[in-house]
């Protein structure tokens, strides 16, 4: 599905390169390099997903920029553990479901396109927020557009059931993905660490007691 999102960019660059070749051949070189980058950006590698029920996987590739306790303002209005992941223009931008469950609600809000590392992006940037209901509790996922990102794409809809690691959407170009988890979850990553969507275990549900 990621390459489907690439088609408008790819077709435009290839057509422009063909026209440039007819007029001034050397002008086609940067256009073809741009087409190559588009193919690289929209790559969608397969990932090995943990089968351990307690494991919560990263929803995105990138670098963890913060792990804090914060109010989740869209659904529960309660304190949650938030892990924020920054995606550079060189990271895979496909977002994955961090847990298995049902997509109960989705909220899309238009906004600005500040740099995804700016603290103000939480409330000012365009974003899409997902509420995933699981057997162990609610998980909230936020796709946040950045300075270069101009479109948030959803491949899943409200009411869909998703398995852990399923592809649910992407953000086109540099951006940020946040996940809000219940306070009793064990966080396994810290700021500065790199994570891979679907394959890095970033947290665990608490052990069930009999």
C-alpha positions in Angstrom: 0.0 0.0 0.0 2.9 2.4 0.6 4.0 2.3 -3.0 0.4 3.2 -4.0 0.9 6.4 -2.1 4.1 7.0 -4.1 2.6 6.9 -7.5 1.7 10.6 -8.0 5.3 11.7 -7.0 6.9 8.9 -9.0 4.9 9.4 -12.2 5.5 13.2 -12.1 9.3 12.8 -11.6 9.7 10.1 -14.3 7.6 12.2 -16.8 9.6 15.3 -16.0 12.9 13.4 -16.4 11.8 12.1 -19.8 10.9 15.6 -21.1 14.2 16.9 -19.6 16.1 14.2 -21.5 14.7 15.4 -24.8 15.6 19.0 -24.1 18.7 19.0 -21.9 19.8 15.5 -20.9 21.8 16.4 -17.8 18.6 18.0 -16.3 17.1 14.5 -16.1 19.7 13.3 -13.7 18.4 15.1 -10.5 14.8 14.2 -11.5 15.7 10.5 -11.7 17.6 10.7 -8.4 14.4 12.2 -6.9 12.4 9.3 -8.3 14.9 6.9 -6.7 14.4 8.7 -3.4 10.6 8.4 -3.6 11.0 4.6 -4.1 13.3 4.6 -1.1 11.0 6.7 1.1 7.9 4.7 0.4 9.6 1.3 1.1 7.6 -1.0 3.3 9.8 -3.9 4.7 8.3 -7.0 6.3 8.9 -7.2 10.0 9.0 -10.0 12.6 6.2 -9.3 15.1 6.5 -10.6 18.7 3.9 -13.3 19.5 4.2 -12.7 23.3 0.8 -11.4 24.4 2.2 -8.9 26.9 4.5 -7.2 24.3 3.6 -3.8 22.9 5.4 -3.0 19.7 6.6 0.3 18.2 4.0 1.9 15.9 6.8 3.5 13.8 10.4 3.6 12.8 12.5 6.4 14.2 14.1 7.8 17.3 12.4 8.0 20.7 12.4 11.7 21.7 10.6 11.5 25.0 9.0 9.1 27.4 6.8 11.0 29.9 3.6 10.8 31.9 1.0 13.1 30.4 -2.8 13.6 30.2 -4.4 11.9 27.2 -6.7 14.8 26.1 -8.8 13.2 23.3 -10.6 10.2 24.8 -10.0 9.3 28.5 -8.8 12.7 29.8 -6.6 10.7 32.2 -2.9 10.4 32.8 -1.0 8.0 30.5 2.5 7.0 29.6 3.4 8.7 26.3 6.2 7.5 24.1 7.0 10.0 21.3 8.9 8.8 18.2 10.4 11.2 15.6 10.5 10.0 12.0 13.2 11.6 9.8 12.9 11.7 6.0 15.1 8.7 5.9 12.9 6.5 8.1 10.2 4.0 7.0 7.0 6.0 7.3 4.5 3.1 7.5 2.7 3.1 10.8 1.7 -0.2 12.5 -0.8 -1.2 15.2 1.2 -1.5 18.5 -1.4 -3.9 19.9 -4.2 -6.2 18.8 -7.7 -4.8 19.2 -10.5 -2.9 17.7 -10.3 0.7 16.3 -13.0 2.3 18.4 -12.6 5.9 17.3 -10.6 8.1 15.0 -10.2 11.9 15.1 -8.6 13.9 12.4 -7.7 17.6 13.1 -6.3 20.1 10.6 -3.5 22.3 11.8 0.0 23.7 11.2 3.1 22.0 9.9 5.7 22.9 12.5 8.9 20.8 12.8 7.9 17.5 14.4 10.5 18.0 17.2 8.9 21.3 18.2 7.0 20.9 21.6 4.1 22.8 20.1 3.2 20.1 17.6 1.2 18.3 20.2 -1.6 20.8 19.9 -0.9 22.9 16.8 0.0 20.5 14.0 -2.3 18.5 11.8 -2.8 15.1 13.4 -4.9 11.9 13.4 -5.6 10.2 16.7 -6.7 6.6 17.0 -8.3 4.8 20.0 -7.6 1.1 20.0 -9.6 -1.0 22.4 -7.9 -4.1 23.7 -8.7 -6.8 26.2 -6.2 -5.2 28.6 -7.2 -1.6 28.2 -7.3 1.3 25.8 -4.2 2.4 23.7 -4.1 5.8 21.9 -2.0 6.3 18.8 -1.4 9.7 17.2 0.0 10.4 13.8 1.4 14.0 13.7 2.3 15.8 10.5 5.7 17.6 10.5 7.5 20.4 8.7 7.7 18.5 5.4 4.8 16.0 5.9 1.6 17.2 4.3 -0.7 14.2 4.4 -1.7 11.7 7.0 -2.9 8.5 5.3 -5.2 5.9 7.1 -5.5 2.4 5.7 -7.8 1.2 8.5 -11.2 2.5 9.5 -13.3 2.8 12.7 -14.6 -0.6 13.7 -11.8 -2.6 12.1 -10.1 -5.2 14.1 -6.3 -5.2 13.8 -3.6 -7.6 14.8 -0.4 -6.5 16.5 2.0 -5.2 13.9 -0.7 -4.7 11.2 -0.1 -1.8 8.8 -2.7 0.9 9.5 -1.4 3.9 7.7 1.5 6.3 7.0 2.6 9.9 7.2 4.1 11.3 4.0 7.6 12.6 4.8 9.2 13.7 8.1 6.8 13.5 11.0 6.0 12.1 14.5 4.1 9.2 16.0 3.0 9.1 19.7 1.6 6.3 21.7 -0.3 6.6 25.0 -0.3 3.6 27.3 -2.0 2.8 30.7 0.2 3.8 33.7 0.7 0.2 34.8 2.5 -0.7 31.5 6.3 -1.3 31.7 8.2 1.0 29.3 11.3 -0.7 27.8 12.7 2.2 25.7 14.2 5.6 26.6 14.8 8.9 24.8 17.5 8.7 22.2 17.0 5.0 21.3 16.0 4.0 17.7 13.0 1.8 17.2 11.6 -0.2 14.2 7.9 -0.3 13.6 6.4 -3.7 14.4 9.6 -5.4 15.5 10.9 -3.3 18.5 9.1 -4.1 21.7 8.7 -0.7 23.4 6.5 -1.7 26.4 4.8 -4.6 28.2 1.4 -5.0 29.7 1.5 -5.9 33.4 1.4 -9.6 34.3 -2.1 -10.9 34.9 -2.8 -12.0 38.5 -5.1 -14.8 39.3 
